[in-house]
Protein backbone atom coordinates (compact mmCIF):
# COMPACT_ATOMS: atom_id res chain seq x y z
CA UNK A 1 0.00 0.00 0.00
CA UNK A 2 1.44 3.44 -0.86
CA UNK A 3 2.54 5.64 2.02
CA UNK A 4 0.33 8.60 1.07
CA UNK A 5 -2.74 6.51 1.98
CA UNK A 6 -1.66 6.54 5.64
CA UNK A 7 -0.43 2.97 5.81
CA UNK A 8 1.05 1.33 8.86
CA UNK A 9 4.62 2.39 7.96
CA UNK A 10 3.92 6.11 8.51
CA UNK A 11 2.22 5.41 11.85
CA UNK A 12 5.20 3.40 13.04
CA UNK A 13 7.52 6.28 12.10
CA UNK A 14 5.32 8.73 14.00
CA UNK A 15 5.50 6.59 17.15
CA UNK A 16 9.29 6.44 16.97
CA UNK A 17 9.60 10.19 16.45
CA UNK A 18 7.18 11.08 19.26
CA UNK A 19 8.69 13.46 21.81
CA UNK A 20 8.98 12.28 25.41
CA UNK A 21 6.14 13.45 27.64
CA UNK A 22 6.64 16.57 29.71
CA UNK A 23 6.35 16.01 33.49
CA UNK A 24 3.46 17.64 35.29
CA UNK A 25 4.12 21.24 36.38
CA UNK A 26 6.89 21.72 33.81
CA UNK A 27 7.10 22.85 30.21
CA UNK A 28 9.54 22.50 27.34
CA UNK A 29 11.54 25.43 26.06
CA UNK A 30 12.11 25.80 22.29
CA UNK A 31 15.57 24.25 22.64
CA UNK A 32 14.00 21.13 24.22
CA UNK A 33 15.07 21.73 27.82
CA UNK A 34 12.59 21.33 30.68
CA UNK A 35 11.64 24.25 32.89
CA UNK A 36 9.28 24.84 35.80
CA UNK A 37 6.63 27.46 35.17
CA UNK A 38 7.28 29.45 38.34
CA UNK A 39 10.48 31.12 37.16
CA UNK A 40 9.09 33.25 34.38
CA UNK A 41 5.35 33.16 34.81
CA UNK A 42 3.56 36.49 35.18
CA UNK A 43 0.21 37.19 36.78
CA UNK A 44 -2.74 35.88 34.78
CA UNK A 45 -4.15 38.58 32.57
CA UNK A 46 -7.77 39.56 32.94
CA UNK A 47 -9.58 38.97 29.68
CA UNK A 48 -10.60 42.03 27.72
CA UNK A 49 -14.21 41.31 26.87
CA UNK A 50 -14.41 43.82 24.08
CA UNK A 51 -14.66 46.71 26.50
CA UNK A 52 -13.05 49.95 25.50
CA UNK A 53 -12.00 52.73 27.78
CA UNK A 54 -14.43 55.62 27.50
CA UNK A 55 -12.92 58.61 25.78
CA UNK A 56 -12.99 61.79 27.84
CA UNK A 57 -15.09 64.54 26.34
CA UNK A 58 -16.01 68.11 27.14
CA UNK A 59 -19.64 68.58 28.02
CA UNK A 60 -20.74 72.12 27.31
CA UNK A 61 -23.81 73.09 29.23
CA UNK A 62 -26.56 74.45 27.00
CA UNK A 63 -24.73 73.61 23.76
CA UNK A 64 -27.64 71.58 22.37
CA UNK A 65 -30.13 74.32 23.20
CA UNK A 66 -27.97 76.89 21.46
CA UNK A 67 -27.51 74.65 18.43
CA UNK A 68 -31.27 74.13 18.14
CA UNK A 69 -32.03 77.80 18.79
CA UNK A 70 -34.12 77.05 21.89
CA UNK A 71 -33.73 79.11 25.07
CA UNK A 72 -31.82 77.29 27.83
CA UNK A 73 -34.62 77.87 30.31
CA UNK A 74 -37.10 76.04 28.02
CA UNK A 75 -37.22 72.27 27.81
CA UNK A 76 -36.36 70.59 24.53
CA UNK A 77 -39.33 68.47 23.39
CA UNK A 78 -38.66 64.71 23.50
CA UNK A 79 -40.39 64.29 20.15
CA UNK A 80 -37.87 66.65 18.57
CA UNK A 81 -34.94 64.77 20.10
CA UNK A 82 -36.28 61.45 18.82
CA UNK A 83 -36.93 62.97 15.39
CA UNK A 84 -33.32 64.21 15.17
CA UNK A 85 -32.02 60.88 16.42
CA UNK A 86 -33.91 58.95 13.73
CA UNK A 87 -32.73 61.31 10.98
CA UNK A 88 -29.48 60.53 9.19
CA UNK A 89 -26.53 62.89 9.20
CA UNK A 90 -27.09 65.40 6.41
CA UNK A 91 -30.91 65.33 6.55
CA UNK A 92 -32.98 68.43 7.29
CA UNK A 93 -35.24 68.42 10.34
CA UNK A 94 -38.04 70.91 10.97
CA UNK A 95 -38.11 72.51 14.43
CA UNK A 96 -41.34 73.45 16.24
CA UNK A 97 -40.55 77.12 15.52
CA UNK A 98 -40.82 76.38 11.78
CA UNK A 99 -37.07 76.68 11.20
CA UNK A 100 -35.23 73.81 9.45
CA UNK A 101 -31.81 72.66 10.59
CA UNK A 102 -29.35 70.22 9.11
CA UNK A 103 -28.41 67.18 11.22
CA UNK A 104 -24.63 67.33 11.66
CA UNK A 105 -22.50 64.64 13.28
CA UNK A 106 -22.04 66.86 16.36
CA UNK A 107 -25.78 67.53 16.67
CA UNK A 108 -26.50 63.83 16.34
CA UNK A 109 -23.96 63.01 19.11
CA UNK A 110 -25.42 65.63 21.44
CA UNK A 111 -28.97 64.39 20.89
CA UNK A 112 -27.92 60.76 21.41
CA UNK A 113 -26.19 61.77 24.66
CA UNK A 114 -29.30 63.53 25.95
CA UNK A 115 -31.50 60.56 25.04
CA UNK A 116 -29.17 58.07 26.75
CA UNK A 117 -28.22 59.98 29.88
CA UNK A 118 -30.50 62.86 30.75
CA UNK A 119 -33.88 61.29 30.03
CA UNK A 120 -33.35 58.05 31.91
The 8 nearest C-alpha neighbors of each residue, nearest first, counted from 0:
[[1, 2, 6, 4, 3, 5, 7, 8],
 [2, 0, 3, 4, 6, 5, 8, 7],
 [1, 3, 4, 6, 5, 0, 9, 8],
 [2, 4, 5, 1, 6, 9, 0, 8],
 [5, 3, 2, 6, 1, 0, 9, 7],
 [6, 4, 3, 2, 9, 7, 10, 1],
 [7, 5, 2, 8, 4, 9, 0, 1],
 [6, 8, 10, 9, 11, 5, 2, 12],
 [9, 7, 11, 10, 6, 12, 2, 5],
 [10, 8, 12, 11, 7, 6, 13, 5],
 [11, 9, 13, 7, 12, 8, 14, 6],
 [10, 12, 14, 8, 13, 9, 7, 15],
 [13, 11, 9, 15, 10, 14, 16, 8],
 [12, 14, 10, 16, 11, 15, 17, 9],
 [15, 13, 11, 17, 12, 16, 10, 9],
 [14, 16, 12, 13, 17, 11, 18, 10],
 [15, 17, 13, 14, 12, 18, 11, 19],
 [18, 16, 14, 15, 13, 19, 12, 20],
 [19, 17, 16, 20, 15, 21, 14, 31],
 [18, 20, 21, 17, 16, 22, 31, 15],
 [21, 19, 18, 22, 17, 23, 27, 26],
 [20, 22, 26, 19, 23, 25, 27, 33],
 [23, 21, 25, 20, 24, 26, 33, 19],
 [22, 24, 25, 21, 26, 20, 35, 36],
 [25, 23, 35, 22, 36, 26, 21, 34],
 [26, 24, 35, 34, 23, 22, 36, 33],
 [27, 25, 34, 33, 21, 35, 28, 36],
 [28, 26, 33, 32, 31, 34, 29, 21],
 [27, 29, 31, 32, 30, 33, 26, 34],
 [30, 28, 31, 27, 32, 33, 26, 34],
 [29, 31, 28, 32, 27, 33, 34, 26],
 [32, 30, 28, 29, 27, 33, 26, 34],
 [31, 33, 28, 27, 30, 34, 29, 26],
 [34, 32, 27, 26, 28, 25, 31, 35],
 [33, 35, 26, 25, 27, 36, 32, 28],
 [36, 34, 25, 37, 24, 26, 38, 33],
 [35, 37, 38, 40, 25, 39, 34, 26],
 [38, 36, 40, 35, 39, 41, 34, 25],
 [39, 37, 36, 40, 35, 34, 41, 25],
 [40, 38, 37, 36, 41, 35, 34, 42],
 [39, 41, 37, 36, 38, 42, 43, 35],
 [42, 40, 43, 39, 44, 37, 38, 36],
 [41, 43, 44, 40, 45, 39, 37, 36],
 [44, 42, 41, 45, 40, 46, 39, 47],
 [43, 45, 46, 42, 41, 47, 40, 48],
 [44, 46, 47, 43, 48, 42, 50, 49],
 [45, 47, 48, 44, 49, 43, 50, 42],
 [48, 46, 49, 50, 45, 51, 44, 52],
 [49, 47, 50, 46, 51, 45, 52, 44],
 [48, 50, 47, 51, 46, 52, 45, 53],
 [51, 49, 48, 47, 52, 53, 46, 45],
 [52, 50, 53, 49, 47, 54, 48, 55],
 [51, 53, 54, 50, 55, 49, 47, 48],
 [54, 52, 51, 55, 50, 56, 49, 57],
 [53, 55, 52, 56, 51, 57, 50, 58],
 [56, 54, 53, 57, 52, 58, 51, 59],
 [55, 57, 58, 54, 53, 59, 109, 108],
 [58, 56, 59, 55, 60, 54, 62, 109],
 [57, 59, 60, 56, 62, 61, 109, 55],
 [60, 58, 62, 57, 61, 63, 56, 109],
 [59, 61, 62, 58, 63, 64, 71, 57],
 [60, 62, 64, 63, 71, 65, 59, 66],
 [61, 63, 65, 64, 59, 60, 66, 58],
 [64, 62, 66, 65, 61, 67, 109, 106],
 [65, 63, 69, 67, 61, 66, 62, 71],
 [64, 66, 68, 62, 63, 67, 69, 61],
 [65, 67, 63, 64, 68, 62, 106, 69],
 [68, 66, 64, 65, 69, 63, 100, 94],
 [67, 69, 65, 66, 64, 70, 63, 71],
 [70, 68, 64, 67, 65, 71, 73, 75],
 [69, 71, 73, 72, 64, 68, 65, 74],
 [72, 70, 73, 64, 61, 69, 74, 65],
 [71, 73, 70, 74, 69, 64, 61, 75],
 [74, 72, 71, 70, 75, 69, 64, 76],
 [73, 75, 76, 72, 71, 70, 69, 64],
 [74, 76, 77, 73, 79, 69, 64, 80],
 [75, 77, 79, 78, 74, 80, 81, 95],
 [78, 76, 80, 79, 81, 75, 114, 82],
 [77, 79, 81, 76, 80, 82, 83, 75],
 [78, 80, 82, 77, 76, 81, 83, 94],
 [81, 79, 77, 83, 82, 78, 110, 84],
 [80, 82, 84, 78, 79, 83, 85, 77],
 [81, 83, 79, 85, 80, 84, 78, 86],
 [84, 82, 86, 80, 81, 85, 79, 92],
 [83, 85, 81, 82, 86, 80, 107, 110],
 [84, 86, 82, 83, 81, 87, 80, 107],
 [87, 85, 83, 84, 90, 82, 88, 102],
 [88, 86, 90, 89, 85, 102, 84, 83],
 [87, 89, 102, 103, 90, 104, 86, 107],
 [88, 90, 102, 101, 87, 103, 91, 104],
 [91, 89, 102, 87, 88, 101, 86, 92],
 [90, 92, 101, 100, 102, 99, 89, 93],
 [93, 91, 99, 100, 101, 94, 90, 83],
 [92, 94, 99, 98, 97, 100, 95, 91],
 [93, 95, 96, 98, 97, 99, 92, 79],
 [96, 94, 97, 93, 98, 79, 76, 99],
 [95, 97, 94, 98, 93, 99, 69, 68],
 [98, 96, 95, 94, 93, 99, 100, 92],
 [97, 99, 94, 96, 93, 100, 95, 92],
 [100, 98, 93, 92, 94, 91, 97, 101],
 [101, 99, 92, 91, 102, 93, 98, 94],
 [100, 102, 91, 90, 89, 103, 92, 99],
 [103, 101, 88, 89, 90, 106, 91, 107],
 [104, 102, 106, 105, 88, 101, 89, 107],
 [103, 105, 107, 106, 88, 108, 102, 89],
 [106, 104, 108, 103, 107, 109, 102, 110],
 [107, 105, 109, 103, 108, 104, 102, 110],
 [106, 108, 104, 110, 105, 109, 111, 103],
 [109, 107, 111, 105, 106, 110, 112, 104],
 [108, 110, 112, 106, 111, 107, 105, 113],
 [109, 111, 113, 107, 112, 108, 80, 106],
 [112, 110, 108, 114, 109, 113, 107, 115],
 [113, 111, 109, 115, 110, 114, 116, 108],
 [112, 114, 117, 110, 116, 111, 115, 109],
 [113, 115, 111, 112, 118, 116, 110, 117],
 [116, 114, 112, 113, 111, 117, 118, 119],
 [117, 115, 113, 118, 119, 114, 112, 111],
 [116, 118, 113, 119, 114, 115, 112, 111],
 [119, 117, 114, 116, 113, 115, 77, 112],
 [118, 117, 116, 115, 114, 113, 112, 77]]
